[in-house]
Amino acid sequence: MAPQLLGAGDPLAANPLDALLPPSAAHWFGTDQLGRDVFDRVVHGARHSLTIGVTATLIAVASGVLLGLLAGLAHRWADEALARSFDALSAFPMLLLALLFIALAGTGTLSLTVAIGIATLPHYARVVRAQTLQIRQLGYVTQAVAFGRSRTRIVVRHVLPNVLGPIPVVAIIGLGESVLAASGLSFLGMGPQPPSPEWGAMLAEGRNYLSVAWWSGILPGVAVTLTVISLTVTGRRLQARFEGRDA
């Protein structure tokens, strides 16, 4: 990600004389209460929001695949214990789980990223577990067992590659949810702190000036909305194609 290609200005550069200027040729998205260019801040803010979302999704996918695979291959009692744990965590709203982790670990970008990753982990674990339970019953797996192949070889060569099939599609949809969660929690002051140009933090700063400078709060929100919609539509499209529903 190279935000300087679109936003060449310094997103932290303040000029009180240019405070709360409306959108114009000089400042496409106007300026905020400190005279900072909102367009530059939105462009550079994409790096923060997307980095948090991507990293959190990678944490969730890696942990979810490991735990889901373990549950699907474990003895029945262990599988039941892990499956009920996934169900219990999934019953709580994602933001609530993330808030609980942040309350224990503290605020900041790292805590926010890990919190979102942990909160979204159960979804991936349940998908992988379901896939594993199906694949382990297929003929080529039972045949490999009958031929005396080692458990590790069966898992690595036959189970894992087939389990991972739907994960990229699910992850793209989940990435949009993670970006939205990151912005929401940053809006509450639990992510990157001002003057960092993160979309949620910009929304929090701009909400106090909506009556006199709507652009400072609305336009970062538009960036979040368009990003989440784009990722969700792309993910749904890929999901339809993966399931053979795409004409």
The 8 nearest C-alpha neighbors of each residue, nearest first, counted from 0:
[[1, 2, 46, 45, 3, 50, 49, 4],
 [0, 2, 3, 4, 46, 5, 43, 6],
 [3, 1, 43, 4, 5, 42, 6, 0],
 [2, 4, 7, 6, 5, 1, 8, 43],
 [3, 5, 2, 6, 1, 7, 0, 42],
 [6, 4, 3, 2, 7, 42, 39, 1],
 [7, 5, 39, 3, 8, 2, 42, 4],
 [6, 8, 3, 5, 4, 9, 39, 2],
 [9, 7, 6, 39, 10, 3, 36, 12],
 [8, 10, 12, 11, 7, 39, 6, 40],
 [11, 9, 40, 39, 12, 8, 36, 35],
 [12, 10, 9, 13, 35, 194, 195, 196],
 [11, 13, 9, 10, 35, 14, 36, 34],
 [14, 12, 35, 34, 33, 11, 15, 36],
 [13, 15, 34, 16, 17, 33, 35, 18],
 [16, 14, 34, 18, 33, 17, 13, 32],
 [15, 17, 14, 18, 34, 33, 13, 19],
 [18, 16, 34, 15, 14, 20, 19, 30],
 [34, 17, 19, 32, 15, 33, 20, 16],
 [20, 18, 31, 30, 32, 212, 34, 21],
 [19, 21, 30, 29, 18, 17, 22, 31],
 [22, 20, 29, 23, 19, 30, 212, 28],
 [23, 21, 29, 28, 27, 26, 20, 24],
 [24, 22, 26, 27, 25, 21, 29, 28],
 [23, 25, 26, 27, 22, 28, 29, 21],
 [24, 26, 23, 27, 22, 29, 28, 36],
 [27, 25, 29, 23, 28, 24, 22, 36],
 [26, 28, 22, 23, 29, 24, 38, 25],
 [29, 27, 22, 38, 37, 26, 214, 30],
 [30, 28, 22, 21, 26, 20, 27, 37],
 [29, 31, 36, 19, 20, 34, 37, 35],
 [30, 32, 19, 34, 215, 33, 35, 18],
 [31, 33, 18, 19, 34, 30, 35, 15],
 [34, 32, 18, 15, 31, 13, 35, 14],
 [18, 33, 35, 14, 17, 15, 13, 30],
 [34, 36, 13, 30, 31, 33, 12, 37],
 [35, 37, 30, 39, 38, 26, 29, 40],
 [38, 36, 40, 30, 28, 39, 29, 41],
 [39, 37, 28, 41, 40, 36, 42, 27],
 [40, 38, 6, 42, 10, 37, 41, 36],
 [39, 41, 10, 37, 43, 196, 38, 42],
 [42, 40, 44, 38, 39, 43, 219, 37],
 [43, 41, 39, 44, 40, 45, 2, 6],
 [42, 44, 40, 2, 45, 41, 46, 39],
 [45, 43, 197, 196, 41, 47, 46, 42],
 [46, 44, 48, 43, 47, 42, 49, 41],
 [45, 47, 44, 49, 43, 48, 50, 0],
 [46, 48, 50, 44, 45, 49, 197, 51],
 [49, 47, 45, 51, 50, 46, 178, 197],
 [48, 50, 52, 51, 46, 47, 45, 53],
 [51, 49, 53, 47, 52, 48, 46, 54],
 [50, 52, 54, 48, 49, 112, 53, 55],
 [51, 53, 178, 177, 49, 55, 50, 54],
 [54, 52, 56, 50, 55, 51, 49, 57],
 [53, 55, 57, 51, 56, 52, 50, 58],
 [56, 54, 116, 112, 58, 52, 57, 53],
 [55, 57, 59, 53, 54, 58, 116, 60],
 [56, 58, 54, 60, 59, 55, 61, 53],
 [59, 57, 55, 116, 61, 56, 60, 62],
 [58, 60, 120, 116, 56, 62, 57, 63],
 [61, 59, 63, 57, 62, 58, 64, 56],
 [60, 62, 58, 64, 63, 59, 57, 65],
 [63, 61, 65, 59, 64, 60, 58, 66],
 [62, 64, 124, 123, 60, 120, 66, 65],
 [63, 65, 67, 61, 62, 66, 124, 68],
 [64, 66, 62, 68, 63, 67, 69, 61],
 [65, 67, 69, 63, 68, 64, 124, 70],
 [68, 66, 124, 128, 127, 70, 64, 69],
 [69, 67, 71, 65, 70, 66, 128, 64],
 [68, 70, 66, 72, 67, 71, 73, 65],
 [71, 69, 78, 67, 73, 68, 72, 81],
 [70, 72, 128, 68, 131, 132, 69, 73],
 [73, 71, 69, 70, 68, 74, 131, 132],
 [74, 72, 70, 78, 71, 69, 77, 75],
 [75, 73, 77, 76, 78, 72, 70, 71],
 [74, 76, 78, 77, 79, 73, 80, 70],
 [75, 77, 79, 78, 74, 80, 73, 81],
 [78, 76, 80, 79, 74, 75, 73, 81],
 [79, 77, 70, 75, 81, 76, 80, 73],
 [78, 80, 82, 76, 77, 81, 83, 75],
 [79, 81, 77, 83, 78, 82, 76, 84],
 [82, 80, 84, 78, 83, 79, 70, 77],
 [81, 83, 79, 85, 84, 80, 78, 86],
 [84, 82, 86, 80, 85, 81, 79, 87],
 [83, 85, 81, 87, 82, 86, 88, 80],
 [84, 86, 121, 82, 88, 83, 87, 89],
 [87, 85, 83, 89, 84, 88, 90, 82],
 [86, 88, 84, 90, 89, 85, 83, 91],
 [87, 89, 85, 90, 86, 91, 84, 121],
 [90, 88, 86, 91, 87, 85, 121, 122],
 [89, 91, 87, 88, 86, 92, 85, 93],
 [90, 92, 89, 88, 93, 95, 96, 87],
 [93, 91, 95, 94, 96, 90, 89, 118],
 [94, 92, 118, 96, 95, 97, 91, 119],
 [93, 95, 97, 96, 92, 98, 180, 118],
 [96, 94, 98, 92, 97, 93, 99, 91],
 [97, 95, 99, 93, 98, 118, 94, 100],
 [96, 98, 114, 94, 100, 99, 95, 115],
 [99, 97, 95, 101, 96, 100, 94, 102],
 [98, 100, 96, 102, 97, 101, 95, 103],
 [101, 99, 103, 97, 102, 98, 114, 104],
 [100, 102, 104, 105, 98, 103, 99, 106],
 [101, 103, 99, 100, 105, 104, 98, 106],
 [102, 104, 100, 101, 105, 99, 98, 106],
 [105, 103, 101, 102, 100, 110, 106, 99],
 [106, 104, 101, 102, 103, 110, 107, 100],
 [105, 107, 189, 101, 110, 190, 111, 104],
 [108, 106, 190, 110, 109, 191, 111, 189],
 [107, 109, 190, 111, 191, 110, 112, 106],
 [110, 108, 112, 111, 107, 113, 106, 190],
 [111, 109, 113, 107, 112, 108, 114, 106],
 [110, 112, 114, 108, 109, 113, 190, 107],
 [113, 111, 55, 109, 115, 114, 51, 110],
 [112, 114, 116, 110, 115, 111, 55, 117],
 [115, 113, 97, 111, 117, 116, 112, 100],
 [114, 116, 118, 112, 117, 113, 97, 55],
 [117, 115, 55, 59, 113, 58, 119, 114],
 [118, 116, 120, 114, 115, 119, 59, 113],
 [117, 119, 115, 93, 96, 116, 97, 120],
 [120, 118, 116, 117, 121, 59, 122, 115],
 [119, 121, 59, 117, 63, 122, 123, 118],
 [122, 120, 124, 85, 123, 119, 89, 125],
 [121, 123, 125, 124, 120, 119, 126, 89],
 [124, 122, 63, 126, 125, 121, 120, 60],
 [123, 125, 63, 67, 121, 127, 122, 126],
 [124, 126, 128, 122, 123, 127, 121, 67],
 [125, 127, 123, 129, 124, 128, 130, 122],
 [128, 126, 67, 130, 124, 129, 125, 64],
 [129, 127, 67, 71, 131, 125, 130, 126],
 [128, 130, 132, 126, 127, 131, 125, 133],
 [129, 131, 127, 133, 128, 162, 132, 134],
 [130, 132, 128, 134, 71, 133, 129, 135],
 [131, 133, 71, 129, 130, 135, 134, 128],
 [134, 132, 130, 131, 135, 136, 129, 137],
 [135, 133, 131, 137, 136, 132, 130, 158],
 [134, 136, 132, 133, 137, 140, 131, 158],
 [137, 135, 134, 133, 138, 141, 140, 132],
 [138, 136, 134, 140, 135, 139, 141, 133],
 [139, 137, 141, 140, 142, 136, 135, 143],
 [138, 140, 142, 141, 137, 143, 157, 136],
 [141, 139, 143, 142, 138, 137, 135, 144],
 [140, 142, 144, 138, 143, 139, 145, 137],
 [141, 143, 145, 139, 140, 144, 138, 146],
 [144, 142, 140, 146, 145, 141, 148, 139],
 [145, 143, 141, 147, 142, 146, 148, 140],
 [144, 146, 142, 147, 143, 141, 148, 140],
 [147, 145, 143, 144, 148, 142, 141, 149],
 [146, 148, 144, 145, 149, 143, 142, 150],
 [149, 147, 143, 144, 146, 150, 153, 152],
 [148, 150, 152, 151, 153, 147, 144, 143],
 [149, 151, 153, 152, 154, 148, 144, 155],
 [150, 152, 154, 149, 153, 155, 148, 156],
 [153, 151, 155, 149, 154, 150, 156, 148],
 [154, 152, 150, 157, 156, 151, 155, 149],
 [153, 155, 158, 151, 152, 157, 159, 156],
 [156, 154, 152, 159, 153, 157, 151, 158],
 [157, 155, 153, 152, 154, 158, 159, 160],
 [156, 158, 153, 154, 155, 159, 160, 140],
 [157, 159, 154, 161, 160, 162, 155, 156],
 [158, 160, 162, 155, 161, 154, 157, 163],
 [161, 159, 163, 162, 158, 157, 156, 164],
 [162, 160, 163, 159, 164, 158, 157, 134],
 [161, 163, 159, 130, 160, 164, 158, 131],
 [162, 164, 166, 161, 160, 165, 159, 127],
 [163, 165, 161, 162, 166, 160, 167, 168],
 [166, 164, 168, 167, 163, 169, 162, 241],
 [165, 167, 169, 163, 168, 164, 170, 123],
 [168, 166, 170, 169, 165, 171, 164, 163],
 [169, 167, 171, 170, 166, 165, 234, 238],
 [168, 170, 166, 172, 167, 171, 173, 165],
 [169, 171, 173, 167, 168, 172, 174, 166],
 [172, 170, 174, 234, 173, 168, 169, 230],
 [171, 173, 234, 231, 169, 170, 174, 175],
 [174, 172, 170, 176, 171, 175, 169, 177],
 [173, 175, 177, 171, 176, 172, 52, 170],
 [176, 174, 227, 178, 173, 177, 230, 172],
 [175, 177, 173, 179, 174, 178, 180, 172],
 [176, 178, 52, 174, 180, 179, 175, 181],
 [177, 179, 52, 181, 175, 180, 176, 48],
 [178, 180, 176, 182, 177, 181, 183, 175],
 [179, 181, 177, 183, 182, 178, 184, 176],
 [182, 180, 178, 184, 179, 183, 177, 185],
 [183, 181, 199, 185, 179, 180, 184, 198],
 [184, 182, 180, 186, 185, 181, 199, 179],
 [183, 185, 187, 186, 181, 189, 182, 180],
 [186, 184, 190, 199, 188, 189, 182, 187],
 [185, 187, 199, 200, 203, 183, 184, 188],
 [186, 188, 184, 185, 189, 183, 203, 200],
 [187, 189, 185, 186, 190, 184, 192, 200],
 [190, 188, 106, 185, 184, 187, 107, 111],
 [189, 191, 185, 107, 108, 111, 188, 106],
 [192, 190, 108, 107, 195, 185, 197, 193],
 [191, 193, 195, 190, 194, 188, 200, 107],
 [194, 192, 195, 200, 191, 196, 201, 197],
 [193, 195, 196, 192, 11, 200, 191, 197],
 [194, 196, 193, 197, 192, 191, 200, 11],
 [197, 195, 44, 40, 194, 201, 198, 43],
 [196, 198, 44, 200, 199, 47, 195, 201],
 [199, 197, 201, 200, 219, 44, 182, 202],
 [200, 198, 182, 186, 185, 202, 201, 197],
 [199, 201, 186, 203, 197, 185, 202, 198],
 [202, 200, 198, 204, 203, 199, 205, 197],
 [203, 201, 216, 199, 205, 200, 204, 206],
 [202, 204, 200, 186, 201, 206, 205, 199],
 [205, 203, 201, 202, 206, 200, 207, 216],
 [204, 206, 216, 215, 202, 207, 208, 203],
 [207, 205, 208, 209, 216, 203, 204, 202],
 [208, 206, 205, 209, 204, 203, 210, 216],
 [207, 209, 212, 205, 206, 210, 211, 213],
 [210, 208, 213, 212, 206, 211, 207, 216],
 [209, 211, 208, 212, 213, 207, 206, 214],
 [210, 212, 208, 209, 213, 19, 207, 214],
 [213, 211, 209, 208, 214, 215, 19, 210],
 [214, 212, 209, 215, 216, 217, 210, 211],
 [215, 213, 217, 218, 216, 212, 28, 29],
 [216, 214, 205, 31, 213, 212, 217, 218],
 [217, 215, 205, 202, 214, 206, 213, 218],
 [216, 218, 214, 220, 219, 213, 215, 221],
 [217, 219, 221, 220, 214, 216, 222, 215],
 [220, 218, 222, 221, 198, 217, 41, 216],
 [219, 221, 217, 223, 218, 222, 224, 202],
 [220, 222, 218, 224, 219, 223, 225, 217],
 [223, 221, 219, 220, 225, 224, 226, 218],
 [224, 222, 220, 226, 221, 225, 227, 219],
 [225, 223, 221, 227, 226, 222, 228, 220],
 [224, 226, 228, 222, 227, 223, 229, 221],
 [225, 227, 229, 223, 224, 228, 222, 230],
 [226, 228, 175, 230, 224, 229, 225, 231],
 [229, 227, 231, 225, 226, 230, 232, 224],
 [230, 228, 226, 232, 227, 231, 225, 233],
 [231, 229, 233, 227, 175, 228, 232, 234],
 [230, 232, 172, 234, 228, 233, 229, 227],
 [233, 231, 235, 229, 234, 230, 228, 236],
 [234, 232, 236, 230, 231, 235, 229, 237],
 [233, 235, 172, 231, 237, 171, 236, 232],
 [236, 234, 238, 232, 237, 233, 231, 239],
 [235, 237, 233, 239, 238, 234, 232, 240],
 [236, 238, 240, 234, 239, 235, 241, 168],
 [237, 239, 235, 241, 236, 240, 168, 234],
 [240, 238, 244, 242, 236, 245, 237, 241],
 [239, 241, 245, 243, 237, 238, 242, 244],
 [240, 242, 238, 239, 243, 237, 165, 244],
 [243, 241, 239, 240, 244, 238, 245, 237],
 [242, 244, 240, 241, 245, 239, 246, 238],
 [245, 243, 239, 242, 240, 246, 241, 238],
 [246, 244, 240, 239, 243, 236, 242, 241],
 [245, 244, 243, 240, 239, 242, 236, 241]]
